[in-house]
Amino acid sequence: MECGLELTYEADSLLLLTVQQGNLDILEEYLTSVLNPEKYLNQLYDKGYNQKCTLLTIACLNRHDDIIRMILQRFKPNLEIENNLLFGDGNKNQQMCFNVTVLWTAAATNNFDIVKLLIEHGANINHTTKTNSTPLRSACYNGNIDMARYLIEHGADINIAKENNDTNLAVSVYRKHLKMASYLVDELSCDVNICDNDGRPPLYDAVNCGSLELVKFLLEHGARNFPAICDQMSPLMWAAEKRRKSLVDAIASYCSLIEQIEAEELLGSAFACADLEDRDFDEAFEHFTRAFHLRSIHNLPKKLKLITIDLFDNQQECQTIEQLNEIYTNPTRICIEALLIRERLLGPNNAEYRYSLRYHGAILADNNQHYQAMAFWMYELGLREKYSITMDPENLRHFASMFSEIIFVSLSVPIENLLTVIRVTVEELKRNTTEFDFNLHTLLFLITITSQLLTKMNMSIIDRREIYRYLRSINQHKFVIHDTGSSLLHMSLNSNTIADDFFIERTCKYPCLLTARTLLQCGADVNESDAMRNTPLHIFLLNSITYDETIIKFLCDAGAHLDYVNIWRKTAIDVAPNMAIKKLLKSNMIFSLKCLCARFIQHNNVRFHENISTALVRFVEEH
């Protein structure tokens, strides 16, 4: 390298490559030859994928300890410069870590020698990242007791927790580092009951990672079983929900009798409501029986709701062992029993309970019990609405899939359910911008399904009016895809509109004349333009593999302007794929005086923006 090398992109790339490859001699020669080596050492280099790192951090990531030692011995780099880097196992589970120092990087890569060297050269031992992580937390994450002990001895603050109040003890437990947890609790007196912001203590993390050793350790050191703030589930309940019997037994011995009973009930319900490959009705029955024996011995009857619901066949939970024995050979009744128990213990707004409802509905759907399946899904949807729980876009799409399947097998779609799902989807479109495009496609599929139902002669006038009212309201919102600006009408005429769902694609095929007709009947604009100023007719002609003249004739009859141009100044006739289509379009051309004036203005480059209304400006621009 030359002494007078300018700090250019090429120079940056060369320095970066030199450090990545571990070329100590070349790097040292260059740094000693420039007037201000710290300028290069303190600069952030672009490492790709939005990573910004100093040369020292890059050397640390690549385990080039000799380069790090050389830089620290011969120069005075700023050790507190904050880097942004990807961290994780290979290409999987990588996440961007922001505002990390070289010391944090050394600790995260488990490089104890470099950690000591950096601290000896004055690195701030408590410098936090964007998420409030510290080098000590990295040592705890890796289970490196020697490193943690060294950091503590040199001033590391054990009480600094990551965001969400995720403590060093919690991460040690979650990572199954028993010796690290023992060091933190026995030697540093860390509180085993400090909770994160969701109200979950380290005992919850021990259950989550499935470590019986850590569960016992924490319990022996005073860990308590109390419900989390976020979902009211205690570690004991979570162990039962996870079907971890050994953990349930370990925690239950430290809990009250009623907690033990409810853990047995929840454990049984978890076995009954598990995914099919893990479902075990015998296990479920065994734990239900244990719970009843405890209730009977200690005279602790269940406190049940007086109100029953149709969804559960108006059943109540069994109240005696005799009633339980009566349903032993009835899998359906055991499932209902389990769901009733889960609603009582977890609560109707609990995510695990709601998942059980949807999963049970999915099993029914797989067995062609569509109406029963729909009832469970609608009940779960109602719970989300009642408790203001965010809607899952995939769940809404599943409704479209089930409606499609019902149509395919020639059953009647429950109109009330369909309209409810449409309403909820529209509300999500107004609220959830993150999943907007996905939800808008779901709405299109629902409208296509609705369009097919409108052709049925057996639909009541009331239902038909209600559907049209909903669809008119939808068109008034003028929803469009974010990137392309495509409206529902554009999407309905685009052969590239797909659902990536077997049942939907079997029923909803695009371009779809039926959907387009329904949208136009309910107020859609046949000449609305997308981001490229393409009309629905443009989109149909540009994307279709085969060309249905019926659709072209329909759009023309609906008032499509054949002289509208897109941003490339192409009319629908210009983009028509063959002479036959062009001829068909020309035969339908009817120019109004307004259109002729607009074409004249454009053709003769007449200035018009300052002389006509805003609405007319747009009209002229489209010609």
ZIPEVEN-V818898 format. One record per pair of residues at least 6 apart in sequence whose ideal C-beta (glycine too) atoms are under 6 Angstrom apart, sorted by the first residue. I is the first residue (numbers start at 1). GAP is how many residues later the second one is. D is the distance in whole Angstrom. If there is no record, write none. Layout:
BEGIN
[[I & GAP & D] [I & GAP & D]]
END
This chain:
BEGIN
[[1 & 29 & 4] [3 & 30 & 5] [5 & 6 & 5] [12 & 33 & 6] [16 & 29 & 5] [18 & 8 & 5] [18 & 9 & 5] [19 & 36 & 5] [19 & 39 & 5] [19 & 40 & 5] [20 & 42 & 6] [22 & 42 & 4] [24 & 42 & 5] [24 & 43 & 5] [28 & 42 & 6] [31 & 6 & 4] [37 & 38 & 5] [41 & 14 & 6] [41 & 34 & 6] [41 & 36 & 4] [42 & 36 & 5] [42 & 39 & 6] [44 & 8 & 4] [45 & 8 & 6] [47 & 6 & 5] [49 & 37 & 6] [51 & 33 & 6] [51 & 34 & 5] [51 & 35 & 6] [52 & 32 & 5] [53 & 30 & 5] [53 & 32 & 6] [54 & 27 & 5] [56 & 15 & 6] [56 & 21 & 6] [56 & 46 & 5] [57 & 26 & 5] [57 & 45 & 5] [57 & 48 & 5] [59 & 8 & 4] [59 & 9 & 5] [60 & 42 & 6] [60 & 45 & 5] [60 & 46 & 5] [65 & 49 & 6] [68 & 46 & 6] [72 & 49 & 5] [79 & 23 & 6] [79 & 44 & 4] [80 & 21 & 6] [80 & 44 & 6] [82 & 17 & 4] [83 & 17 & 5] [84 & 14 & 5] [85 & 12 & 6] [86 & 8 & 5] [86 & 10 & 6] [87 & 10 & 5] [88 & 6 & 4] [88 & 7 & 6] [98 & 32 & 4] [99 & 30 & 5] [99 & 31 & 4] [100 & 29 & 5] [101 & 26 & 5] [103 & 15 & 5] [103 & 20 & 4] [103 & 32 & 5] [104 & 31 & 5] [106 & 8 & 4] [106 & 9 & 5] [107 & 8 & 5] [107 & 28 & 4] [107 & 31 & 4] [107 & 32 & 5] [108 & 30 & 4] [110 & 32 & 5] [110 & 34 & 6] [112 & 35 & 5] [119 & 35 & 6] [125 & 29 & 6] [125 & 30 & 5] [125 & 31 & 5] [126 & 8 & 6] [126 & 31 & 5] [128 & 6 & 6] [131 & 31 & 6] [131 & 32 & 5] [132 & 30 & 5] [132 & 31 & 5] [133 & 29 & 5] [134 & 26 & 5] [136 & 15 & 5] [136 & 20 & 4] [137 & 31 & 6] [139 & 8 & 4] [139 & 9 & 4] [140 & 28 & 4] [140 & 31 & 5] [140 & 32 & 5] [140 & 40 & 6] [141 & 30 & 5] [141 & 34 & 6] [143 & 34 & 4] [143 & 37 & 5] [145 & 34 & 6] [145 & 35 & 6] [145 & 38 & 5] [158 & 30 & 6] [161 & 6 & 5] [164 & 32 & 5] [164 & 33 & 5] [165 & 31 & 5] [165 & 32 & 5] [166 & 30 & 5] [167 & 27 & 6] [169 & 15 & 5] [169 & 21 & 5] [169 & 33 & 5] [170 & 32 & 5] [170 & 35 & 5] [172 & 8 & 4] [172 & 9 & 5] [173 & 8 & 5] [173 & 29 & 5] [173 & 32 & 4] [173 & 33 & 5] [173 & 41 & 5] [174 & 31 & 4] [174 & 35 & 6] [176 & 33 & 5] [176 & 35 & 5] [178 & 35 & 5] [178 & 36 & 6] [184 & 6 & 4] [185 & 36 & 5] [192 & 10 & 6] [192 & 26 & 5] [192 & 29 & 5] [192 & 30 & 6] [192 & 31 & 5] [193 & 8 & 5] [193 & 31 & 6] [195 & 6 & 5] [198 & 30 & 6] [198 & 31 & 6] [198 & 32 & 4] [199 & 29 & 4] [199 & 30 & 3] [200 & 28 & 5] [202 & 16 & 6] [203 & 15 & 5] [203 & 20 & 4] [203 & 32 & 4] [204 & 31 & 5] [206 & 8 & 4] [206 & 9 & 5] [206 & 12 & 6] [207 & 28 & 5] [207 & 31 & 5] [207 & 32 & 5] [207 & 40 & 6] [212 & 34 & 5] [215 & 32 & 5] [215 & 35 & 5] [216 & 34 & 6] [219 & 35 & 5] [225 & 9 & 5] [225 & 10 & 6] [225 & 11 & 5] [225 & 26 & 6] [225 & 30 & 5] [226 & 8 & 6] [227 & 7 & 5] [231 & 119 & 6] [235 & 16 & 6] [236 & 15 & 4] [236 & 19 & 6] [236 & 27 & 5] [237 & 29 & 6] [239 & 8 & 4] [239 & 9 & 5] [239 & 12 & 6] [240 & 8 & 5] [240 & 23 & 5] [240 & 26 & 4] [240 & 27 & 4] [241 & 29 & 5] [241 & 111 & 6] [243 & 27 & 5] [248 & 15 & 5] [248 & 19 & 6] [252 & 8 & 5] [252 & 11 & 6] [261 & 30 & 5] [261 & 33 & 5] [261 & 34 & 6] [262 & 83 & 6] [264 & 23 & 5] [264 & 26 & 5] [264 & 27 & 4] [265 & 26 & 5] [265 & 76 & 5] [266 & 79 & 5] [267 & 20 & 5] [268 & 16 & 4] [268 & 19 & 3] [268 & 20 & 4] [269 & 69 & 4] [269 & 72 & 4] [269 & 73 & 5] [271 & 9 & 5] [271 & 12 & 4] [271 & 13 & 4] [272 & 12 & 4] [272 & 62 & 6] [272 & 63 & 6] [272 & 66 & 4] [273 & 65 & 5] [273 & 83 & 4] [281 & 53 & 6] [288 & 36 & 6] [292 & 29 & 5] [302 & 15 & 6] [304 & 12 & 6] [304 & 13 & 6] [308 & 6 & 4] [311 & 64 & 6] [311 & 68 & 5] [312 & 24 & 5] [315 & 21 & 5] [317 & 23 & 5] [318 & 6 & 4] [327 & 6 & 4] [327 & 7 & 6] [342 & 11 & 5] [342 & 14 & 6] [343 & 10 & 6] [346 & 6 & 6] [346 & 7 & 4] [348 & 35 & 5] [349 & 38 & 4] [354 & 26 & 5] [357 & 19 & 5] [357 & 23 & 4] [358 & 22 & 5] [360 & 16 & 6] [361 & 12 & 4] [361 & 15 & 3] [361 & 16 & 5] [364 & 8 & 5] [364 & 9 & 4] [365 & 8 & 4] [370 & 36 & 5] [374 & 43 & 6] [378 & 39 & 6] [384 & 7 & 6] [391 & 37 & 5] [393 & 42 & 4] [393 & 45 & 5] [393 & 46 & 6] [396 & 29 & 5] [396 & 46 & 5] [397 & 45 & 5] [399 & 22 & 5] [400 & 42 & 6] [400 & 45 & 4] [400 & 46 & 5] [400 & 104 & 6] [401 & 100 & 5] [401 & 102 & 4] [401 & 103 & 5] [403 & 10 & 6] [403 & 46 & 5] [404 & 99 & 4] [404 & 100 & 5] [404 & 103 & 4] [405 & 98 & 5] [406 & 7 & 5] [407 & 100 & 5] [408 & 98 & 6] [408 & 99 & 6] [413 & 40 & 6] [415 & 48 & 5] [419 & 51 & 6] [422 & 24 & 5] [422 & 48 & 6] [425 & 14 & 6] [425 & 17 & 6] [425 & 18 & 5] [428 & 11 & 5] [429 & 10 & 5] [429 & 50 & 6] [437 & 44 & 5] [437 & 45 & 6] [440 & 39 & 6] [444 & 44 & 6] [444 & 47 & 5] [445 & 54 & 6] [445 & 59 & 5] [445 & 63 & 5] [448 & 60 & 4] [448 & 64 & 6] [448 & 67 & 5] [450 & 17 & 6] [451 & 63 & 5] [451 & 64 & 5] [451 & 67 & 4] [468 & 54 & 6] [471 & 51 & 4] [472 & 50 & 5] [472 & 51 & 5] [475 & 47 & 5] [475 & 48 & 4] [475 & 49 & 5] [480 & 7 & 5] [484 & 46 & 6] [484 & 47 & 5] [485 & 45 & 4] [485 & 46 & 3] [486 & 44 & 5] [487 & 41 & 5] [488 & 31 & 6] [489 & 30 & 5] [489 & 35 & 5] [489 & 47 & 5] [490 & 40 & 6] [490 & 46 & 5] [490 & 49 & 5] [491 & 6 & 5] [492 & 20 & 5] [492 & 23 & 4] [492 & 24 & 5] [493 & 18 & 4] [493 & 23 & 6] [493 & 43 & 5] [493 & 46 & 5] [493 & 47 & 4] [494 & 45 & 5] [494 & 49 & 5] [495 & 15 & 6] [495 & 16 & 6] [495 & 48 & 5] [495 & 49 & 5] [495 & 50 & 6] [496 & 47 & 6] [497 & 13 & 4] [499 & 6 & 5] [511 & 29 & 6] [511 & 33 & 6] [513 & 38 & 5] [520 & 6 & 6] [520 & 38 & 5] [526 & 32 & 5] [526 & 33 & 5] [526 & 34 & 5] [527 & 8 & 5] [527 & 34 & 5] [529 & 6 & 6] [532 & 34 & 5] [532 & 35 & 5] [533 & 33 & 4] [533 & 34 & 5] [534 & 32 & 5] [535 & 29 & 5] [537 & 18 & 5] [537 & 23 & 5] [537 & 35 & 5] [538 & 28 & 6] [538 & 34 & 6] [541 & 31 & 6] [541 & 34 & 5] [541 & 35 & 5] [542 & 33 & 5] [547 & 34 & 6] [556 & 32 & 4] [562 & 10 & 5] [562 & 23 & 6] [562 & 27 & 5] [563 & 8 & 6] [563 & 32 & 6] [563 & 60 & 6] [564 & 58 & 5] [565 & 6 & 6] [573 & 9 & 5] [573 & 12 & 5] [576 & 6 & 4] [576 & 9 & 6] [598 & 21 & 6] [598 & 22 & 5] [598 & 25 & 4] [599 & 24 & 5] [601 & 7 & 5] [601 & 19 & 5] [602 & 21 & 5] [608 & 12 & 6] [609 & 8 & 6]]
END
